[in-house]
Amino acid sequence: MARILAILFLSLSIFTSSFAGSDGENELSKSKNGEVKDCFEKLNRGIFAFNQAIDGTIFEPLAKGYKYLPSPVRTGTSNFVGNVSTLLTIPNNVLQGDLDIAGKNTLRFIVNTTVGIVGLFDPASAIGLNSYEKEDFGQTLGRWGAGEGCYLVLPVLGPSTARDALGSLGNYMGGDAWYNVTVRNDTHYFADFDYYASKGAAGVDFRAKNFEDINNLEENSIDFYASVKSLYLQDRRKKILNAKGITQTQNDSDWEEIE
């Protein structure tokens, strides 16, 4: 609860960008060179360094070992965490007006949860119910025209913005069905551990899939913090716009290799 209140207070205090009367794509295109203010850069860099230490001592070693697991185990884990994430995607599909995709994602979840044995397998793709982009409440706020606000780096969770941090509160207010049946409500079928274990597995799975890319970026960036910030903001905008009409804002110097 303390973590939730801290995020809420921080988000509300720096969420200075108001909701626009236009759609999210127009709002993003009006921002000056896509710039997002780093209002708390000194604090952000300190948390970023802390997260790097956590990554080096926990996530990177786990991801390295995870890569050596048999392919079916890794695929099953990835399928499971992806299936669980659909429970968060579906309500955001609805909030964004994508009712057709919401229906397909619902069918996909039902098929993979039943025939696919709680999502370990992906029979839905075999019958044409392909996977769609994951959605969250931060993306929904963006689609509604909310600006990013200040850039943030959250402990363990990593890069974010005031808007995305505020959007994440939707998980704890009933918007994430997986959180509801594991942590928020005593269903007698799932425990808190199931939720946090799935989140941890998702983090390790992501780190393993991007193992070389992340390490190469760290080694070849003059300012790793700035590179991660730029890539995160670009990725979020692409997701909000569904990869349409986004202008590259990456500074070439972020990719300059150290000889």
HELIX and SHEET records of a PDB file:
HELIX    1   1 ALA A    2  ILE A   14  1                                  13    
HELIX    2   2 GLY A   24  LYS A   30  1                                   7    
HELIX    3   3 LYS A   32  GLY A   34  5                                   3    
HELIX    4   4 GLU A   41  ILE A   54  1                                  14    
HELIX    5   5 ASP A   55  PHE A   59  3                                   5    
HELIX    6   6 GLU A   60  TYR A   66  1                                   7    
HELIX    7   7 SER A   71  LEU A   95  1                                  25    
HELIX    8   8 LEU A   99  THR A  114  1                                  16    
HELIX    9   9 PRO A  123  ALA A  126  1                                   4    
HELIX   10  10 PHE A  137  ARG A  143  1                                   7    
HELIX   11  11 ALA A  162  GLY A  170  1                                   9    
HELIX   12  12 ASN A  171  GLY A  175  3                                   5    
HELIX   13  13 ALA A  177  TYR A  179  1                                   3    
HELIX   14  14 ASN A  180  ARG A  184  3                                   5    
HELIX   15  15 ASP A  192  LYS A  209  1                                  18    
HELIX   16  16 PHE A  211  ASN A  220  1                                  10    
HELIX   17  17 PHE A  224  ILE A  240  1                                  17    
HELIX   18  18 ASP A  252  TRP A  255  5                                   4    
SHEET    1   A 2 TYR A 151  LEU A 154  0                                        
SHEET    2   A 2 GLY A 158  THR A 161 -1                                        
END                                                                             
